[in-house]
């Protein structure tokens, strides 16, 4: 399957784009070019597909410092 499409990017301000949908229909794979944007980012994309996004943000995972010193093998 070879799919071509032009996406005009001038004057677009969306943070997230859905470029296409790949799905099965009658035991065949099909692709539909969509080019749909969401200004509010991933939250609005998730809500479009019925995902409930709560207002509380998850805390960032704790990161450990990385040791970048060289290790000498004897």
N, CA, C and O atoms as a CHARMM CRD file, in Angstrom:
* protein
*
  296
    1    1 UNK  N      0.84800  -1.16800   0.00000 PROA 1      0.00000
    2    1 UNK  CA     0.00000   0.00000   0.00000 PROA 1      0.00000
    3    1 UNK  C      0.89400   1.23200   0.00000 PROA 1      0.00000
    4    1 UNK  O      1.76100   1.37100   0.86300 PROA 1      0.00000
    5    2 UNK  N      0.69300   2.11100  -0.94500 PROA 2      0.00000
    6    2 UNK  CA     1.42500   3.35700  -1.03400 PROA 2      0.00000
    7    2 UNK  C      0.43500   4.49800  -0.90400 PROA 2      0.00000
    8    2 UNK  O     -0.55100   4.56600  -1.63800 PROA 2      0.00000
    9    3 UNK  N      0.70300   5.39500   0.03800 PROA 3      0.00000
   10    3 UNK  CA    -0.22900   6.48500   0.31800 PROA 3      0.00000
   11    3 UNK  C      0.50400   7.80400   0.13300 PROA 3      0.00000
   12    3 UNK  O      1.61700   7.97700   0.63000 PROA 3      0.00000
   13    4 UNK  N     -0.11500   8.72600  -0.57800 PROA 4      0.00000
   14    4 UNK  CA     0.44800  10.06000  -0.78200 PROA 4      0.00000
   15    4 UNK  C     -0.52400  11.09100  -0.24200 PROA 4      0.00000
   16    4 UNK  O     -1.73900  10.89500  -0.28400 PROA 4      0.00000
   17    5 UNK  N      0.01000  12.17900   0.26100 PROA 5      0.00000
   18    5 UNK  CA    -0.85200  13.25800   0.72500 PROA 5      0.00000
   19    5 UNK  C     -0.03600  14.50000   0.99500 PROA 5      0.00000
   20    5 UNK  O      1.11300  14.40700   1.42600 PROA 5      0.00000
   21    6 UNK  N     -0.60600  15.64800   0.75100 PROA 6      0.00000
   22    6 UNK  CA     0.04300  16.92100   1.04500 PROA 6      0.00000
   23    6 UNK  C     -0.61400  17.52900   2.26700 PROA 6      0.00000
   24    6 UNK  O     -1.83900  17.55700   2.38400 PROA 6      0.00000
   25    7 UNK  N      0.21000  18.01300   3.16900 PROA 7      0.00000
   26    7 UNK  CA    -0.29800  18.64600   4.38200 PROA 7      0.00000
   27    7 UNK  C      0.16000  20.09500   4.38100 PROA 7      0.00000
   28    7 UNK  O      1.33400  20.36500   4.63400 PROA 7      0.00000
   29    8 UNK  N     -0.73700  21.03100   4.10200 PROA 8      0.00000
   30    8 UNK  CA    -0.33600  22.44100   4.13600 PROA 8      0.00000
   31    8 UNK  C     -0.03900  22.86000   5.57600 PROA 8      0.00000
   32    8 UNK  O     -0.90600  22.74800   6.44300 PROA 8      0.00000
   33    9 UNK  N      1.16200  23.33600   5.83500 PROA 9      0.00000
   34    9 UNK  CA     1.56200  23.68800   7.19800 PROA 9      0.00000
   35    9 UNK  C      1.51000  25.20200   7.45300 PROA 9      0.00000
   36    9 UNK  O      1.65800  25.63300   8.59700 PROA 9      0.00000
   37   10 UNK  N      1.30500  26.00800   6.41600 PROA 10     0.00000
   38   10 UNK  CA     1.20800  27.44800   6.60500 PROA 10     0.00000
   39   10 UNK  C     -0.05400  27.76300   7.39800 PROA 10     0.00000
   40   10 UNK  O     -1.11900  27.19700   7.15000 PROA 10     0.00000
   41   11 UNK  N      0.08100  28.65600   8.33400 PROA 11     0.00000
   42   11 UNK  CA    -1.02700  29.12500   9.18300 PROA 11     0.00000
   43   11 UNK  C     -1.65300  28.02700  10.03400 PROA 11     0.00000
   44   11 UNK  O     -2.80800  28.15400  10.44200 PROA 11     0.00000
   45   12 UNK  N     -0.91900  26.95400  10.31100 PROA 12     0.00000
   46   12 UNK  CA    -1.41900  25.91600  11.22000 PROA 12     0.00000
   47   12 UNK  C     -0.80600  26.16500  12.58200 PROA 12     0.00000
   48   12 UNK  O      0.38700  26.45000  12.69100 PROA 12     0.00000
   49   13 UNK  N     -1.61500  26.05900  13.61700 PROA 13     0.00000
   50   13 UNK  CA    -1.11500  26.32300  14.97300 PROA 13     0.00000
   51   13 UNK  C     -1.34000  25.15200  15.91400 PROA 13     0.00000
   52   13 UNK  O     -1.06200  25.26400  17.10800 PROA 13     0.00000
   53   14 UNK  N     -1.83400  24.03500  15.40900 PROA 14     0.00000
   54   14 UNK  CA    -2.14900  22.90500  16.27600 PROA 14     0.00000
   55   14 UNK  C     -0.88400  22.33600  16.92600 PROA 14     0.00000
   56   14 UNK  O      0.19700  22.33900  16.33700 PROA 14     0.00000
   57   15 UNK  N     -1.05600  21.85200  18.15300 PROA 15     0.00000
   58   15 UNK  CA     0.04800  21.21300  18.86600 PROA 15     0.00000
   59   15 UNK  C      0.14100  19.73000  18.53600 PROA 15     0.00000
   60   15 UNK  O      1.21000  19.13400  18.66300 PROA 15     0.00000
   61   16 UNK  N     -0.97900  19.12400  18.10800 PROA 16     0.00000
   62   16 UNK  CA    -1.04100  17.69600  17.80200 PROA 16     0.00000
   63   16 UNK  C     -1.78100  17.50800  16.48500 PROA 16     0.00000
   64   16 UNK  O     -2.79700  18.15900  16.23800 PROA 16     0.00000
   65   17 UNK  N     -1.26700  16.61000  15.63300 PROA 17     0.00000
   66   17 UNK  CA    -1.92500  16.30800  14.36200 PROA 17     0.00000
   67   17 UNK  C     -2.17700  14.81700  14.23600 PROA 17     0.00000
   68   17 UNK  O     -1.32100  14.00400  14.58600 PROA 17     0.00000
   69   18 UNK  N     -3.34100  14.46400  13.74100 PROA 18     0.00000
   70   18 UNK  CA    -3.60700  13.09500  13.30100 PROA 18     0.00000
   71   18 UNK  C     -3.48600  13.14400  11.78600 PROA 18     0.00000
   72   18 UNK  O     -4.26500  13.82200  11.11600 PROA 18     0.00000
   73   19 UNK  N     -2.51700  12.42900  11.25300 PROA 19     0.00000
   74   19 UNK  CA    -2.30800  12.47900   9.81000 PROA 19     0.00000
   75   19 UNK  C     -3.14900  11.45500   9.07800 PROA 19     0.00000
   76   19 UNK  O     -3.54900  11.69000   7.93800 PROA 19     0.00000
   77   20 UNK  N     -3.42700  10.31600   9.71000 PROA 20     0.00000
   78   20 UNK  CA    -4.21700   9.30000   9.04000 PROA 20     0.00000
   79   20 UNK  C     -4.69400   8.23600  10.00100 PROA 20     0.00000
   80   20 UNK  O     -4.27700   8.18500  11.15800 PROA 20     0.00000
   81   21 UNK  N     -5.57800   7.38800   9.50300 PROA 21     0.00000
   82   21 UNK  CA    -6.12200   6.28100  10.29800 PROA 21     0.00000
   83   21 UNK  C     -5.90700   4.98600   9.52600 PROA 21     0.00000
   84   21 UNK  O     -6.26700   4.89100   8.35200 PROA 21     0.00000
   85   22 UNK  N     -5.33200   4.01100  10.16900 PROA 22     0.00000
   86   22 UNK  CA    -5.13200   2.68400   9.59600 PROA 22     0.00000
   87   22 UNK  C     -6.09600   1.74200  10.30100 PROA 22     0.00000
   88   22 UNK  O     -6.10000   1.66300  11.52900 PROA 22     0.00000
   89   23 UNK  N     -6.91500   1.02500   9.53100 PROA 23     0.00000
   90   23 UNK  CA    -7.94500   0.17600  10.13100 PROA 23     0.00000
   91   23 UNK  C     -8.24400  -0.99900   9.21500 PROA 23     0.00000
   92   23 UNK  O     -7.86900  -1.00100   8.04300 PROA 23     0.00000
   93   24 UNK  N     -8.93400  -2.01000   9.77400 PROA 24     0.00000
   94   24 UNK  CA    -9.34000  -3.17500   8.98600 PROA 24     0.00000
   95   24 UNK  C    -10.82400  -3.08300   8.67000 PROA 24     0.00000
   96   24 UNK  O    -11.63900  -2.74400   9.52900 PROA 24     0.00000
   97   25 UNK  N    -11.16000  -3.39000   7.42100 PROA 25     0.00000
   98   25 UNK  CA   -12.54900  -3.40100   6.97900 PROA 25     0.00000
   99   25 UNK  C    -12.71900  -4.56900   6.00600 PROA 25     0.00000
  100   25 UNK  O    -12.00200  -4.67100   5.01000 PROA 25     0.00000
  101   26 UNK  N    -13.67000  -5.43900   6.30700 PROA 26     0.00000
  102   26 UNK  CA   -13.90300  -6.62900   5.47000 PROA 26     0.00000
  103   26 UNK  C    -12.63000  -7.44300   5.25900 PROA 26     0.00000
  104   26 UNK  O    -12.33400  -7.87400   4.14500 PROA 26     0.00000
  105   27 UNK  N    -11.89000  -7.64400   6.33200 PROA 27     0.00000
  106   27 UNK  CA   -10.63500  -8.41700   6.30200 PROA 27     0.00000
  107   27 UNK  C     -9.53800  -7.78100   5.44700 PROA 27     0.00000
  108   27 UNK  O     -8.58600  -8.46800   5.07600 PROA 27     0.00000
  109   28 UNK  N     -9.64300  -6.51400   5.13200 PROA 28     0.00000
  110   28 UNK  CA    -8.64300  -5.78300   4.35300 PROA 28     0.00000
  111   28 UNK  C     -8.14700  -4.59300   5.16100 PROA 28     0.00000
  112   28 UNK  O     -8.92400  -3.94800   5.86500 PROA 28     0.00000
  113   29 UNK  N     -6.85400  -4.30200   5.06000 PROA 29     0.00000
  114   29 UNK  CA    -6.31600  -3.10400   5.69800 PROA 29     0.00000
  115   29 UNK  C     -6.62400  -1.90700   4.81800 PROA 29     0.00000
  116   29 UNK  O     -6.44400  -1.96000   3.60100 PROA 29     0.00000
  117   30 UNK  N     -7.08700  -0.83300   5.43000 PROA 30     0.00000
  118   30 UNK  CA    -7.37000   0.39200   4.70500 PROA 30     0.00000
  119   30 UNK  C     -6.74500   1.57200   5.43400 PROA 30     0.00000
  120   30 UNK  O     -6.55900   1.53400   6.65000 PROA 30     0.00000
  121   31 UNK  N     -6.42500   2.60900   4.69000 PROA 31     0.00000
  122   31 UNK  CA    -5.85300   3.83100   5.24400 PROA 31     0.00000
  123   31 UNK  C     -6.67900   5.01100   4.76900 PROA 31     0.00000
  124   31 UNK  O     -7.02500   5.12600   3.59400 PROA 31     0.00000
  125   32 UNK  N     -6.98500   5.88200   5.71700 PROA 32     0.00000
  126   32 UNK  CA    -7.73500   7.10100   5.38500 PROA 32     0.00000
  127   32 UNK  C     -6.88900   8.29600   5.80300 PROA 32     0.00000
  128   32 UNK  O     -6.50200   8.40000   6.96700 PROA 32     0.00000
  129   33 UNK  N     -6.59900   9.19700   4.87300 PROA 33     0.00000
  130   33 UNK  CA    -5.87100  10.42700   5.15400 PROA 33     0.00000
  131   33 UNK  C     -6.80900  11.37600   5.89100 PROA 33     0.00000
  132   33 UNK  O     -7.90300  11.66100   5.40300 PROA 33     0.00000
  133   34 UNK  N     -6.39500  11.87500   7.06800 PROA 34     0.00000
  134   34 UNK  CA    -7.27500  12.67100   7.91100 PROA 34     0.00000
  135   34 UNK  C     -6.82800  14.12700   8.01500 PROA 34     0.00000
  136   34 UNK  O     -7.61500  15.03300   7.74200 PROA 34     0.00000
  137   35 UNK  N     -5.58600  14.36200   8.40300 PROA 35     0.00000
  138   35 UNK  CA    -5.02900  15.69900   8.60900 PROA 35     0.00000
  139   35 UNK  C     -5.90600  16.54600   9.52600 PROA 35     0.00000
  140   35 UNK  O     -6.39400  17.60600   9.13400 PROA 35     0.00000
  141   36 UNK  N     -6.10000  16.05900  10.75200 PROA 36     0.00000
  142   36 UNK  CA    -6.90600  16.78300  11.73900 PROA 36     0.00000
  143   36 UNK  C     -6.00500  17.24700  12.87200 PROA 36     0.00000
  144   36 UNK  O     -5.15200  16.49000  13.33700 PROA 36     0.00000
  145   37 UNK  N     -6.18600  18.48300  13.31800 PROA 37     0.00000
  146   37 UNK  CA    -5.34900  19.04500  14.36100 PROA 37     0.00000
  147   37 UNK  C     -6.10500  19.34400  15.63300 PROA 37     0.00000
  148   37 UNK  O     -7.32400  19.51500  15.62600 PROA 37     0.00000
  149   38 UNK  N     -5.36400  19.40600  16.73200 PROA 38     0.00000
  150   38 UNK  CA    -5.91400  19.72300  18.05000 PROA 38     0.00000
  151   38 UNK  C     -5.04400  20.80900  18.67400 PROA 38     0.00000
  152   38 UNK  O     -3.84900  20.60700  18.88800 PROA 38     0.00000
  153   39 UNK  N     -5.64400  21.95200  18.96400 PROA 39     0.00000
  154   39 UNK  CA    -4.89200  23.07400  19.53200 PROA 39     0.00000
  155   39 UNK  C     -4.46700  22.85300  20.97200 PROA 39     0.00000
  156   39 UNK  O     -3.42100  23.35300  21.38500 PROA 39     0.00000
  157   40 UNK  N     -5.24900  22.12100  21.74100 PROA 40     0.00000
  158   40 UNK  CA    -4.95600  21.95800  23.16600 PROA 40     0.00000
  159   40 UNK  C     -3.99900  20.79900  23.44300 PROA 40     0.00000
  160   40 UNK  O     -3.83300  20.41800  24.60200 PROA 40     0.00000
  161   41 UNK  N     -3.38300  20.24600  22.44800 PROA 41     0.00000
  162   41 UNK  CA    -2.36900  19.22000  22.65100 PROA 41     0.00000
  163   41 UNK  C     -2.94500  17.83500  22.88900 PROA 41     0.00000
  164   41 UNK  O     -4.05200  17.51900  22.45400 PROA 41     0.00000
  165   42 UNK  N     -2.17000  17.01800  23.58800 PROA 42     0.00000
  166   42 UNK  CA    -2.53500  15.62100  23.79900 PROA 42     0.00000
  167   42 UNK  C     -3.80200  15.45100  24.63000 PROA 42     0.00000
  168   42 UNK  O     -4.51800  14.46200  24.47300 PROA 42     0.00000
  169   43 UNK  N     -4.08200  16.40500  25.51100 PROA 43     0.00000
  170   43 UNK  CA    -5.29800  16.31200  26.32100 PROA 43     0.00000
  171   43 UNK  C     -6.54000  16.32100  25.43500 PROA 43     0.00000
  172   43 UNK  O     -7.43200  15.49000  25.60600 PROA 43     0.00000
  173   44 UNK  N     -6.60100  17.25500  24.49100 PROA 44     0.00000
  174   44 UNK  CA    -7.77600  17.31600  23.61900 PROA 44     0.00000
  175   44 UNK  C     -7.84200  16.11700  22.68300 PROA 44     0.00000
  176   44 UNK  O     -8.93500  15.66600  22.34000 PROA 44     0.00000
  177   45 UNK  N     -6.70100  15.59400  22.26600 PROA 45     0.00000
  178   45 UNK  CA    -6.67800  14.39000  21.43600 PROA 45     0.00000
  179   45 UNK  C     -7.24100  13.19900  22.20400 PROA 45     0.00000
  180   45 UNK  O     -8.06500  12.45200  21.67800 PROA 45     0.00000
  181   46 UNK  N     -6.79900  13.02000  23.44400 PROA 46     0.00000
  182   46 UNK  CA    -7.29300  11.91300  24.26500 PROA 46     0.00000
  183   46 UNK  C     -8.78500  12.04400  24.52300 PROA 46     0.00000
  184   46 UNK  O     -9.51600  11.05600  24.45000 PROA 46     0.00000
  185   47 UNK  N     -9.24300  13.25100  24.82300 PROA 47     0.00000
  186   47 UNK  CA   -10.66900  13.46100  25.07900 PROA 47     0.00000
  187   47 UNK  C    -11.50600  13.22100  23.82400 PROA 47     0.00000
  188   47 UNK  O    -12.64600  12.76900  23.92700 PROA 47     0.00000
  189   48 UNK  N    -10.97000  13.51000  22.65900 PROA 48     0.00000
  190   48 UNK  CA   -11.66400  13.24600  21.39700 PROA 48     0.00000
  191   48 UNK  C    -11.97000  11.75700  21.24700 PROA 48     0.00000
  192   48 UNK  O    -13.00300  11.38100  20.69200 PROA 48     0.00000
  193   49 UNK  N    -11.06400  10.91200  21.74800 PROA 49     0.00000
  194   49 UNK  CA   -11.24900   9.46600  21.66700 PROA 49     0.00000
  195   49 UNK  C    -11.88400   8.87800  22.92300 PROA 49     0.00000
  196   49 UNK  O    -11.87000   7.66200  23.11200 PROA 49     0.00000
  197   50 UNK  N    -12.44900   9.74200  23.79500 PROA 50     0.00000
  198   50 UNK  CA   -13.19900   9.27300  24.94800 PROA 50     0.00000
  199   50 UNK  C    -12.39300   8.96500  26.18700 PROA 50     0.00000
  200   50 UNK  O    -12.90800   8.35000  27.12100 PROA 50     0.00000
  201   51 UNK  N    -11.13800   9.37900  26.21700 PROA 51     0.00000
  202   51 UNK  CA   -10.31100   9.15500  27.40500 PROA 51     0.00000
  203   51 UNK  C    -10.57900  10.27900  28.39300 PROA 51     0.00000
  204   51 UNK  O    -10.50900  11.45400  28.03200 PROA 51     0.00000
  205   52 UNK  N    -10.88700   9.92500  29.64800 PROA 52     0.00000
  206   52 UNK  CA   -11.15700  10.91300  30.68200 PROA 52     0.00000
  207   52 UNK  C     -9.83800  11.38800  31.27800 PROA 52     0.00000
  208   52 UNK  O     -9.10000  10.60400  31.87400 PROA 52     0.00000
  209   53 UNK  N     -9.55000  12.66300  31.11500 PROA 53     0.00000
  210   53 UNK  CA    -8.32600  13.25000  31.65400 PROA 53     0.00000
  211   53 UNK  C     -8.69800  14.04600  32.89200 PROA 53     0.00000
  212   53 UNK  O     -9.44100  15.02400  32.81300 PROA 53     0.00000
  213   54 UNK  N     -8.17500  13.62100  34.04300 PROA 54     0.00000
  214   54 UNK  CA    -8.48300  14.35100  35.27800 PROA 54     0.00000
  215   54 UNK  C     -7.64000  15.61300  35.35200 PROA 54     0.00000
  216   54 UNK  O     -6.60500  15.72200  34.69300 PROA 54     0.00000
  217   55 UNK  N     -8.09300  16.56600  36.16000 PROA 55     0.00000
  218   55 UNK  CA    -7.38700  17.82800  36.29500 PROA 55     0.00000
  219   55 UNK  C     -6.09500  17.72700  37.08500 PROA 55     0.00000
  220   55 UNK  O     -5.23200  18.59600  36.96900 PROA 55     0.00000
  221   56 UNK  N     -5.94800  16.67900  37.88500 PROA 56     0.00000
  222   56 UNK  CA    -4.74100  16.53800  38.69900 PROA 56     0.00000
  223   56 UNK  C     -3.60700  15.96900  37.85400 PROA 56     0.00000
  224   56 UNK  O     -3.76900  14.96800  37.15600 PROA 56     0.00000
  225   57 UNK  N     -2.46900  16.62800  37.93400 PROA 57     0.00000
  226   57 UNK  CA    -1.30300  16.14200  37.21500 PROA 57     0.00000
  227   57 UNK  C     -0.55500  15.13200  38.06400 PROA 57     0.00000
  228   57 UNK  O     -0.48500  15.26400  39.28600 PROA 57     0.00000
  229   58 UNK  N     -0.00700  14.14200  37.42300 PROA 58     0.00000
  230   58 UNK  CA     0.81200  13.15900  38.12400 PROA 58     0.00000
  231   58 UNK  C      2.15100  13.79100  38.45500 PROA 58     0.00000
  232   58 UNK  O      2.68300  14.56900  37.66200 PROA 58     0.00000
  233   59 UNK  N      2.70000  13.46800  39.61100 PROA 59     0.00000
  234   59 UNK  CA     4.02300  14.01900  39.93500 PROA 59     0.00000
  235   59 UNK  C      5.07200  13.43600  38.98700 PROA 59     0.00000
  236   59 UNK  O      4.97200  12.29200  38.54300 PROA 59     0.00000
  237   60 UNK  N      6.06400  14.24700  38.69700 PROA 60     0.00000
  238   60 UNK  CA     7.14600  13.78200  37.82500 PROA 60     0.00000
  239   60 UNK  C      7.92200  12.67700  38.52800 PROA 60     0.00000
  240   60 UNK  O      8.12900  12.74300  39.74000 PROA 60     0.00000
  241   61 UNK  N      8.35300  11.66100  37.78200 PROA 61     0.00000
  242   61 UNK  CA     9.11800  10.59300  38.42200 PROA 61     0.00000
  243   61 UNK  C     10.43900  11.13800  38.95400 PROA 61     0.00000
  244   61 UNK  O     11.04400  12.02700  38.35500 PROA 61     0.00000
  245   62 UNK  N     10.87400  10.59300  40.08400 PROA 62     0.00000
  246   62 UNK  CA    12.12400  11.02600  40.68100 PROA 62     0.00000
  247   62 UNK  C     13.27400  10.53700  39.82300 PROA 62     0.00000
  248   62 UNK  O     13.33800   9.36200  39.46000 PROA 62     0.00000
  249   63 UNK  N     14.18700  11.45000  39.49900 PROA 63     0.00000
  250   63 UNK  CA    15.33100  11.06900  38.68100 PROA 63     0.00000
  251   63 UNK  C     16.57500  11.00100  39.54500 PROA 63     0.00000
  252   63 UNK  O     16.74700  11.78300  40.47900 PROA 63     0.00000
  253   64 UNK  N     17.42700  10.06400  39.22100 PROA 64     0.00000
  254   64 UNK  CA    18.69700   9.92800  39.93200 PROA 64     0.00000
  255   64 UNK  C     19.77800  10.59900  39.10300 PROA 64     0.00000
  256   64 UNK  O     19.71300  10.57900  37.87400 PROA 64     0.00000
  257   65 UNK  N     20.78100  11.19800  39.76000 PROA 65     0.00000
  258   65 UNK  CA    21.86700  11.82800  39.00300 PROA 65     0.00000
  259   65 UNK  C     22.63600  10.77200  38.20100 PROA 65     0.00000
  260   65 UNK  O     22.77500   9.62600  38.62800 PROA 65     0.00000
  261   66 UNK  N     23.12000  11.17600  37.05900 PROA 66     0.00000
  262   66 UNK  CA    23.89400  10.28200  36.20000 PROA 66     0.00000
  263   66 UNK  C     25.36900  10.56000  36.40800 PROA 66     0.00000
  264   66 UNK  O     25.79600  11.71400  36.39000 PROA 66     0.00000
  265   67 UNK  N     26.15000   9.50700  36.60500 PROA 67     0.00000
  266   67 UNK  CA    27.60300   9.63900  36.78600 PROA 67     0.00000
  267   67 UNK  C     28.25200   9.50800  35.41000 PROA 67     0.00000
  268   67 UNK  O     28.20300   8.44600  34.79000 PROA 67     0.00000
  269   68 UNK  N     28.85900  10.59700  34.93800 PROA 68     0.00000
  270   68 UNK  CA    29.49000  10.59800  33.62300 PROA 68     0.00000
  271   68 UNK  C     31.00500  10.46500  33.69400 PROA 68     0.00000
  272   68 UNK  O     31.69100  10.71000  32.70200 PROA 68     0.00000
  273   69 UNK  N     31.54700  10.07600  34.86600 PROA 69     0.00000
  274   69 UNK  CA    32.99100   9.92200  34.98300 PROA 69     0.00000
  275   69 UNK  C     33.44500   8.66700  34.25700 PROA 69     0.00000
  276   69 UNK  O     32.69300   7.70300  34.12300 PROA 69     0.00000
  277   70 UNK  N     34.69300   8.69500  33.78800 PROA 70     0.00000
  278   70 UNK  CA    35.25400   7.56100  33.05300 PROA 70     0.00000
  279   70 UNK  C     35.57700   6.43300  34.03000 PROA 70     0.00000
  280   70 UNK  O     35.98700   6.66600  35.16700 PROA 70     0.00000
  281   71 UNK  N     35.38300   5.23000  33.56100 PROA 71     0.00000
  282   71 UNK  CA    35.74100   4.05200  34.33500 PROA 71     0.00000
  283   71 UNK  C     36.97800   3.45000  33.68000 PROA 71     0.00000
  284   71 UNK  O     36.97100   3.14700  32.48700 PROA 71     0.00000
  285   72 UNK  N     38.04000   3.28000  34.46500 PROA 72     0.00000
  286   72 UNK  CA    39.27700   2.72500  33.92300 PROA 72     0.00000
  287   72 UNK  C     39.33600   1.23000  34.21900 PROA 72     0.00000
  288   72 UNK  O     39.19400   0.80200  35.36400 PROA 72     0.00000
  289   73 UNK  N     39.54700   0.45100  33.16900 PROA 73     0.00000
  290   73 UNK  CA    39.68200  -1.00600  33.34900 PROA 73     0.00000
  291   73 UNK  C     41.15100  -1.31000  33.57600 PROA 73     0.00000
  292   73 UNK  O     42.01600  -0.79000  32.87100 PROA 73     0.00000
  293   74 UNK  N     41.43300  -2.15300  34.56300 PROA 74     0.00000
  294   74 UNK  CA    42.84400  -2.52500  34.85100 PROA 74     0.00000
  295   74 UNK  C     43.21800  -3.79200  34.15200 PROA 74     0.00000
  296   74 UNK  O     44.35200  -4.25400  34.27600 PROA 74     0.00000
